[in-house]
Amino acid sequence: QVQLVESGGGLVLPGGSLRLSCATSGFTFSSYAMNWYRQTPGKERELVAAIRPSGVYTNYRDSVKGRFTISRDNAKNTVYLQMNSLKPEDTAVYYCNALIGLTIYWGQGTQVTVSS
């Protein structure tokens, strides 16, 4: 079955960096776009970054442009989110996501906390 497993979250100082990973299995990873979302308590999940199957095309929400980079390794069935210059407002649970057929799959999420 399809599985998405995030890792790499943690506590970081403002201005610091983290690299999130999402390891996948159960589907042909190289054929599907992958996304990173985030959610804070009381708010809806918001799309942070997306990457097409080839990895050539990416897009980002405005608030993270120039600071976050989404990438993928199709040989390892893994998508990454490099987060630099982190701000307290980046604090959230981060999820990876894929739409496969008519079903949206989510990982369990990884907590990112940016605080001094």
N, C-alpha and C positions, 0 to 999 in steps of 0.2 A: 504494500500500500504506500501511498504518497506520504513522505515524512519530510518536514522542514525543522531543523534544529539550530537555533541561534546560540551564539556564544560571544564572549568578548566584552560584555558590559562590565560596569564597575563604577567606582567613585573616582572622580578626577577633579583637579583644580581648574578654575576658569583659565582659559588659554591653553589647556592641555589637549591631548589627543587620545583617541581610542580607535581601535579597528574591530568592527563587528564582523562576524562570519555567520553564514547560514549554510550548513551542510544539508544536502538534499538526497533523497533516494526515492525509488518507486516510479519514476517517470523519466522520459527522455529529456534531461535538463537542457541540452543544447538547442532544443526546439521551442523553448518558451521564454517569454519575457519574465523578468523577476523584478520585484518591488520591495522597497523598505518603507514601512509605515512607523509612526510612533503615536503614543497615546499617553495623556496625563489624566489624573483623576477628574472626573466630571466633564471631560471633553471627548469629542469623537476622535477616532483615529484619523490621522492626517497622512497623506502621501508625502514622503520625504524625497525619494529618488526612485528612478526606474531605469531599467536597462533592457535593451532588445536582445534577442537570442544570440546574435553575433557578437554583441558587446561593443559594437561601433557607435550605436546611438544611445544617448542617455539624456535624462532630463531631471530637473531638481526643482523643489519649491524655492521660492525667491529667498527665503530667510536663511537657506543653507548654501546657496550658490557661492562658489569660491572658497568654501570651507570644507565641504563634504565631497567625497568622490566614491561613486559606485563602480564596482568592477566585478568581473566574473571569471572563473576558471572552468571552462567546460570540460576539461579533462578530469577535474576533481569534483564536478557537480556542486560547486560552491559559489555563492555570491558574497561579496564583501561590501562593507561601508566604512571607508576611512573618514574619520571625523577629526578635523583639526580646528584650532582656535575655538574650542568649545565654550559655550556661554551657559549661565544658569538656566536660561529659557530652553536649552536643549534637553534638560532633564525630562525623562520620559521612559516608558517601556517601549523598546524598539522591536518590531516584528518584521519578518520577511514573509512574502506572500507570492502566490502564483495562481493564475487562472488557467486551469487545465480542463478543456472541454467546457462544461457548464458549471464547474465546481471551483470555488475559491478555497484555496488551502492556506492555512496560517501555521506558523510556528508557535511555540509557547511563549516567546518573547524573552528579551534580556533587558534588565534594568540599567539605565545610564543615569548617573547622578553627577551633576556638575555643581560643586559647592566648595567654598573655602572653609 
